[in-house]
Amino acid sequence: MNKLIILLKQLNIIEDVNVLLHASLKKVIVHHDNHYTFYVLSKDLIPFAEYQLLLDHGLDFPYPAEFILCYDDFNFNQNELSLYLGYIIEKLKQISPLFSSLKIEDIEINQIISIGVLNEIQLEQYQQLKSTIKKYFVEIGIEKDFNFYVKQDNDELNHLLQEMDSYEPMKIDMSEIKKPEPVKQTVDYKNSYRKPKGDIFKTI
């Protein structure tokens, strides 16, 4: 019997999936800490809803488990992948606020994965996190090289720059601000040098 079918039964989702019924387990890795990695091979694109079932019910597996999707020929269009891309973006946002401006339309998948960013600073930061970004794409079965670039037609950045240009700092007339006069310290010399009675004439 297909080992994936056994796994789907164990996860209690056999009645809730369709494409996964025709997929197979490419391999299973059991790590030293009893963490399982299941590589699921499919000819057709696994609907995101079925992938989500794997993730959710994988929590009921006796040991920690993760699922890596695999495709022999990845030729799916951008629209079919939109839910997966939204999922990746949300995962990246949990890692760093750097990805808070990333949108699905910023990602284009052809021979390579192209991701548009706001500016040169973001470009450098994305390059530094390339391995982390790639990891999430590999998990959903997309193993391609990356190209990061600064978007030329960047409405979001242009809007921000316009706001900065229109900003007028508040002018303050420093002459109207009065400096507080220093407090003069007074010393009561009379009391400071007064000696108690009886100290001068003391009976011996």
ABEGO torsion letter per residue (X at the ends): XBAAAAAAAAAGAAAABAAAAABBBABBBBBAAGBBBBBBBBABBBBAAAAAAAAAAAAABABBBBBBBBBABBABBAAAAAAAAAAAAAAAAAABAAAAABBAAABBBBABBBBBBABAAAAAAAAAAAAAAAAAAAAAGBBBBBBBBBBABBAAAAAAAAAAAABBBBBBBAAABBBBBBBBBBBBAAAAABBBBGAABBBX
